[in-house]
Amino acid sequence: MQARTAFPAPAARWPPMTYAWINGELVSEAEARVPVADRGFLYGEGCFETVRIRRGLPFRLDAHLRRLEEGMRLFGFEPPWPLPSIRDGARALVTAQAAIEAVLRIIVTAPHPETGHPGTAAITIRAPPTVPREVRLHVSPSVRRIPGLPSRCKMIARGAEALALREARAAGAFDAILLNPQGNVAETASRNVFIVSGDEVQTPSVAEGAFEGITRGVVMELARRFDRDVREVPVPLNALMLADEVFLTGTSVGVCGVSGVHAHRYHDAPGMLTQRLVHAYDEVLTREAAW
């Protein structure tokens, strides 16, 4: 049976009204508005972060806000709203939603120098996604991950990733594997990829196009505590097929075992290490979540 991070059934307790925080105001999501002159709307110019809420508390919110600030610096614009206020907005939104288990999405967009629009800061909230019992992956034939800026911040312009995910879902898969120009595995449409071969755990490096995920870093440290040799290396597609275990990491899913890629299946998935990491990460999430 596929091991998964133990999410409660969110639909049964999710309030009928969903709130959002936008530019300092807490409103119903239906009332939230973004101007048509917003550069995020026009050009996808902006950054976002997703933050896991466990038992009403955020996991490593400060690390997410630091990365958000770094993303704005890379894009060359100042925060459209003070970061401490964004932090307060996140707490107000979780409280208003009475959220126990949730995922926040914090979005900032660049100012428009010609129209004077200062940019937008917004926070939305959702229940954690449901992970299927069998997690299959599909190698995207259309999208390639180019190492560089996308590996250092989460850009809101994600049309390529959306295309790859649509292809994967059409093929009956949960997520899409993105290859880099050399044909090596970079990541999936929204998650980091790990393979287990013997006592070695491998994951694509940032230089290979992988995003330097916060969950990724936690899981690498946990694997080292389990006396595994963790290496950031090029991961050819055939190495993925030959691996003993494959798993994904990400804010919304934690650690997620993979049961197959295309027609290839991993026997006894999820493997023993994946199962240990699922539980160990869940313990860290519960222990460290805090405002």
Stockholm file with secondary structure:
# STOCKHOLM 1.0

chainA/1-291         MQARTAFPAPAARWPPMTYAWINGELVSEAEARVPVADRGFLYGEGCFETVRIRRGLPFRLDAHLRRLEEGMRLFGFEPPWPLPSIRDGARALVTAQAAIEAVLRIIVTAPHPETGHPGTAAITIRAPPTVPREVRLHVSPSVRRIPGLPSRCKMIARGAEALALREARAAGAFDAILLNPQGNVAETASRNVFIVSGDEVQTPSVAEGAFEGITRGVVMELARRFDRDVREVPVPLNALMLADEVFLTGTSVGVCGVSGVHAHRYHDAPGMLTQRLVHAYDEVLTREAAW
#=GR chainA/1-291 SS CCCCCCCCCGGGTCCSSCEEEETTEEEEGGGCCCCTTCHHHHHCCEEEEEEEEETTEESSHHHHHHHHHHHHHHHTCCCSSCHHHHHHHHHHHHHHHTCSEEEEEEEEECCCTTTCCCCCEEEEEECCCCCCSSCEEEEEEEEECCSSGGGTSCBSCCHHHHHHHHHHHHTTCSEEEEECTTSEEEEESSSEEEEEETTEEEECCGGGTCCCCHHHHHHHHHHHHTTCEEEECCEEHHHHHHCSEEEEEETTTEEEECCEETTEECTTSSCHHHHHHHHHHHHHHHHHCCC
#=GC SS_cons         CCCCCCCCCGGGTCCSSCEEEETTEEEEGGGCCCCTTCHHHHHCCEEEEEEEEETTEESSHHHHHHHHHHHHHHHTCCCSSCHHHHHHHHHHHHHHHTCSEEEEEEEEECCCTTTCCCCCEEEEEECCCCCCSSCEEEEEEEEECCSSGGGTSCBSCCHHHHHHHHHHHHTTCSEEEEECTTSEEEEESSSEEEEEETTEEEECCGGGTCCCCHHHHHHHHHHHHTTCEEEECCEEHHHHHHCSEEEEEETTTEEEECCEETTEECTTSSCHHHHHHHHHHHHHHHHHCCC
//
